[in-house]
Amino acid sequence: MPESSRMSGRAEEQRGPSLTAGKDNNPTDQAYEPGLRRIPDRMPWVALLIIIVELGERFTYFGLSGPLQNYIKNPYAPGSELPGALGKGQAIATALGNFFKFWAYASTVLGAVIADQYIGKFKAICVSSGIYVVGLTLLVATATPAAIKGGSAFGGLVASMVIIGLGTGGIKANVTPFCAEQYQKANAYIKTLKSGERVVVDPGLTIERMFMWFYWAVNIGALSPLITVNVEAKVSFWLAFLIPLIVIVIAAVIFVSSSKLFTKTQPQGSPIVDAARTIHIAIAEKGFENAKPSALREHSRIDRYSIASDVKYTDQSVQEVKSGITACKLFLLFPFYFICWVQIWNNLISQAGQMALHGTPNDLLQNLDPIALIIFIPLLDLVIYPLLRHFKIDFRPELKITAGFLMASMSMVYASVLQHYIYNSPPQSIHVWIQAPAYILVAFSEAFVVVTGLEIAFTKAPENLRSLVSALFWLTIGIAAAICIGLAPVSQDPYLVWMYGSLAIVGFVAGVLFYILFGRALDEPLPVLESMESSNMNTRADEEASLGVGKVIYPEPQYPAKMAHDDIVVLGAGIIGLSVALELSKRGYGQYVIVVAEHLPGDKTINYTSPWAGGNFSGISGSDKNALHWDRLGYLTMMDLVERGAEEAKYLSKTESTEYWDEMPSSDKIQSIVEYLRDPVEVPQNELPPGVSFGLRFTTITINAPAHCQHLQGLLSKPHYGGVRFERRKIASLSEAFLSPATKVVFNCIGNAAVSFPGVNDSKCYPTRGQIVLVKAPSVAQNIMRHGKDYETYVIPRPLSDNTVILGGYLQKGNWDSQVKPHETESILKRTGELLPVLKTGDTKILGEAVGFRPSREGGARVELEQMKDGGKIVVHNYGAGGTGFQAGLGMAQDAVDLADGKLREIKGKSRL
């Protein structure tokens, strides 16, 4: 007989070191091995593609902006040292330039609303690119010598400013969060470097690095005036504007053609409206904590607000809006920084015109800003920041921002002193390059203020409002530009000394005030999870559970050069088999995996159970240690997938849930689930239905079971999931599952077939018959269940299913009857109607009925390794979850793959030889 090694929970001696000293510790208070140096992770390569595209967009924006001051200020006089077109003077030129900046950055809010509320970031960027091209085409057409002489140039300029501003705003609001979303890891983990040093790989530092290099690319693009101002001076304005038009067209084509490579998060519901309603409740209740549904229920105030009863209104959603508001508060002082920053794009250009040019275009020196940043950003990322981290010097975000404010203030001090000497020296006697320190100081300040501001906008914003919060950051530039429009009367001789000096004072005071107000508000340590690189997977899962954060960290897949598809066989393509294949893929084994099954996702047969499931997380499972453990892992993993907008979560949704038990569940079960469930609230005794002993409200996960299974098959087949193969084949015995001599591991996920399958023959297995009614019920948005001794009553809405809802049901042990029974349908409709009276309205329409057999097992599910006699091959049994496959499957899969970890590593190691 084969020797077997049963896995029954996680014995205490199996565990690695815990991340926290006790379950009551806040995970953010104490990180694992806190003395370790923190380093950023590698950036995903697809983010580099977005950075390149943004380089093109910024080339366009700055390339067309560079010549604008001369285009507006100076008269049309071919052959003059100072090129011009409209002859409107410095005050109007400065005002119009500031209007363009104001509108370009103010329109980011509109771009964000469209993206977050309606079409998503990717489509918003595509539409905005089209608008951009239209505006630039108009500018080119009206900047020709004929148009300038004909008097149409000014009208064309204003119209093109409005159109281009709309386009650049739509791109600006969305491209930074879209780029950052390509990095999907959420928590830190520990890694051992080749040198032997153990370090913390910190996603926060990775996001910081992404934004730094993003801004580096922005400044590469910002060098475009080196080209356009020289073309403007030596050829014509229309050609100077044509160059940016060509570049934006190329950038747009690259971006659109790369669509399939990007991770995209789509808008869900009405996040902006929902956030506004949440803020309204917070104001009325005098605080966000009081606005949480748990607090409203506790004080019997939940009925005062219609949205508070919505399934999407949870304690977590309120907390996310609070976090977003916190980020926006941090931006309140940013306009006082940007009114200093704006000067390098208009007034300092005019100041240069008063100096000795010696053949240098007066608007050329503005390029010192991006040149300095191109040098300074790599220096920060590769030298200065690592050096500070090496010496454990914490250069916190608020310190960076304060330093940036002070540098901008110093730049204005320098400009003020220089302007004083210009006024008191012979005309055009001071060399223009003496201006350089003013530009360089502003550039250094941008590396601290702008990059950190972008990072805050992304990390502090609710996931579904990232574009909006990023837009509000950019809006501070628009506000600064609007202030500068008001300063137009003093943005000319003889007031410039005092104007620059006043801005220096404003920047200094704002920087000091920022530090006083916000202090260490941004300094939030990140909990650390042990990675596979420095610990086995058993330790990793335990540590995740002890943290209670539900963030699963997977290593970067390392695919072998040689393609292999039958080293690992997953037998069965129900939710258990799909979960195992997904876990294998996440750990980098996808290219070795083949899923073999008689029935595949999309099939509709009584012998293929998963598509008939209601699909949710509930309290249906038992109280044994394994069930509680798998429930916890499954819930936390699914919640994380949903909140990250992961591809696997397309047909998963957070849903408000109420569950009742006729018999009081064990204290172990209650204590276990309330430790990790979102927003758990015990239902008061006076609200319990007759015959119910205990009730619990919480945020659950609901799943569109058939769509989810098909979606997982599609994802797993993609190259970046390893290209898992699926084969429809009926396997006659366990030994036949070893498809070739190369097959070393078989994951047995055959469900109900285990009772009689040759090589398994598990007599403990039995079916649990259930009957469900599928209805269309637009009024149902919540999950509700009642657990009886020998029955289940449940109402489970299916996400993305045109308002379809699963009604059930029955728990008939050992019953193989596949026929739909009318009296059971009648009972289901009666019981669910009593549980949720809204089902009795005329909106509810019956779509169909079905019978399914839950693959159950005496003593609970079997997750067990079996060592085969020939050639060191193994089988990992993973079946018998009963009605908990969708909620426990991901946790069972993690444990099943953990059991095979040694053999899996052998497979990967051999393939690299």
Secondary structure, 3 states (H helix, E strand, C coil): CCEEEECCCCCHHHCCCCCCCCCCCCCCCCCCCCCCEEECCCCCHHHHHHHHHHHHHHHHHHHHHCCHHHHHHCECCCCCCCCCEECCCHHHHHHHHHHHHHHHHHHHHHHHHHHHHHHCHHHHHHHHHHHHHHHHHHHHHHCCHHHHHHCCHHHHHHHHHHHHHHHHHHHHHHHHHHHHCCCCCCCEEEEECCCCCEEEECHHHHHHHHHHHHHHHHHHHCCCHHHHHHHHHHCCHHHHHHHHHHHHHHHHHHHHHCHHHCCCCCCCCCHHHHHHHHHHHHHHCCCHHHHCHHHHHHCCCHHHCHHHHCCCCCHHHHHHHHHHHHHHHHCCCHHHHHHHHHHHHCHHHHHHHCCECCCCCCCCHHHHHHHHHHHHHHHHHHHHHHHHHHCCCCCCHHHHHHHHHHHHHHHHHHHHHHHHHHHCCCCCCCEHHHHHHHHHHHHHHHHHHHHHHHHHHHHCCCHHHHHHHHHHHHHHHHHHHHHHHHCHHHCCCCCHHHHHHHHHHHHHHHHHHHHHHHCCCCCCCCCEEECCCCCCHHHHHHHHHHHCCCCCCCCCCCCCCCCCCCCEEEECCCHHHHHHHHHHHHCCCHHHEEEEECCCCCCCCCCCCHHHCCCECCCCCCCCHHHHHHHHHHHHHHHHHHHHCCHHHCCEEEEEEEEEECCCCCHHHHHHHHCCCEEEEECCHHHCCCCCCEEEEEEEEEECHHHHHHHHHHHHCCHHHCCCEEEECCCCCCHHHCCCCCCCEEEECCHHHHHCCCCCCCCCEEEEEEEEEEEECCCCCCEEEEECCCEEEEEEECCCCCCEEEEEEECEECCCCCCCCHHHHHHHHHHHHHHCHHHHCCCCEEEEEEEEEEEEECCCCEEEEEECCCCCCEEEEEECCHHHHHHHHHHHHHHHHHHCHHHHHHHHHHHCC
